[in-house]
Amino acid sequence: MTRKIITTNRKAWHEYHIFDKYDAGMVLTGTEIKSIRKGAINLKDSFVKIEDLEVYLYNCHISPYEQGNRYNHEEKRVRKLLLNKSEINKLIGKIKKDGYSIVPLEVYLDKGFAKIEIALAKGKKLFDKRDALAKKAQNRDIERSVKSKY
């Protein structure tokens, strides 16, 4: 599989407990895919919503393409995501029943096509975030001490 990761949403891993992951295609214009291939995309404040059995990505910032002239795209337009109907129904059930959210995790290129990995997630409480930061610092200290011995 030829998978080249373009960007990841590191904030999502800090803010949410991640559960099921799904890969979705993205409906893009010509200048958007050119900007994505250059790495000019940001998922920081983006989120996914389901409306009328269709999945949409909101607040994803794709910078304008420099050579795009008047055919350039709008930077934060709503983009449709492509999933199977069974996957969409499964997502709808989880959201309504269990109170999950859908967050984008990363954008990657697969055989020339831009894909996005989305996940079912639940928001972390403040003490969960503190625990995660403490564990991260502890692991960093352990790695540093092991590294210094050798």
N, C-alpha and C positions, 0 to 999 in steps of 0.2 A: 504494500500500500504506500503510495507516494503522498505523504501528509506533511505539509509545511505549515507550521504554526505561525500566524501573522501577529496576533495579539491575544493576551489573556486578561481576564477580569480578576485581578488579585484581590480587589476589594470584596468580591462576592464570597471568597473563601473565608474572609475575616468576619463578614456580617451575617452569614447564613450557615446552617447545617445543610450540607449537600446530600441528596438522596439519589434518585434515579436520573440518569443522563440520557439525552437524546441528541442525535445528529440531524440537523435540518439544513435544507438548501435555502438560499436567499435569492429573492427576485431583485435584480440590480439593473441599473442602466450601464451603458458603455463606459462613461467616465468614472462611475463608482468602482467598477472592478479594476480599472487601471490605478486608481488611488489606493485600493486595498492591496494590490500587488506591490505597491511602493511602501506599504506599511502605514499609511496615513489614516488609521481608523482607531477610535477610542470607545471602549465599552464601559467606561467608569460609572456613569449614572443611568445606564440603559436598563430596560426591563421589557418583559414579554407579556402580552395580553392576548386573550382569545375572544374574538368577536364573531358571531354568526358562523361558528364552526371553522373559522380561519384564524391562523396564528400571526401576530404582528409584533415587530420589534420597534420599540419607541426609544427616543433619546440617544440613539447610536450616532456618534459624530464621525462622518467620513469627510475628510478635507477635500476641497475642490481640486480637480486635476489641473495642473498648470497650463497644459496645452489644450484645455477643454473649450476655450472661447465661449460663445453664447450658448452652446449645448451643455454647459456644465450643470451639475445636479445641485439640488438644495442640500445643505449639509446635514440637517437633522430631520429629514423627512421620515415618515413611517414606512417601514419596509416589511413586505410580506415574507413569511417563512413557509417553507414547504415541508409538510409532514404527511404521513399516511393518516387516513381517517380513523383507523383503529388507535393510533398513537394519540391523536387529538382527543378522541373520546376517553381514553385512559387518563390523559392530563385533566380534562374537565371533571371527571369523577373524583380524582385526587384533590383538586382545588376546592370543589364544593364540599366534599365529605370531610377531609382532614385539615383544610385551611392552609394548604401549601401555596407558595409563590413560585413563579417560573423566572429564573434568572439566566442571562447568558454567561457562559464561562470562557469560551475562546472562539476566535475566528481562525480558520485555517483554509489552505488551498488543497484540494484533492483532485488530482488529474486536471488541473486548470480551473476547476470550479470552486467558488467561494462557498464554504460551509460554515455553519455556526453550531457549537455544542451548547445546548441549553440543559438546565437541570431543574428538577423539583427541589425546592428548598424551604426551610423554615427559619425564621429570623432568630438569631442568637440573643440571649439576654446579656446584660452588661457583665455579670459574673462569669458567663461562658467565655466572653472575649478576654477577660483578665486571665482566666485559666489557660486559654490557648497561648496568650503572650508569655505567661510564666513558663509553660512547657517548652515553647520555642527558645526562650532564653536559656533554660536549663540544658536543652540539647546542644545549643551553640557552645555553652561552657564545657560540656563533656567532649564535644568534637575538638575544641581548642586544646584541652588538656591532653587528649589522646595524640593529637598532632604534634604537640610540643615534646612528647616523650620520644618520638621517632625522628 
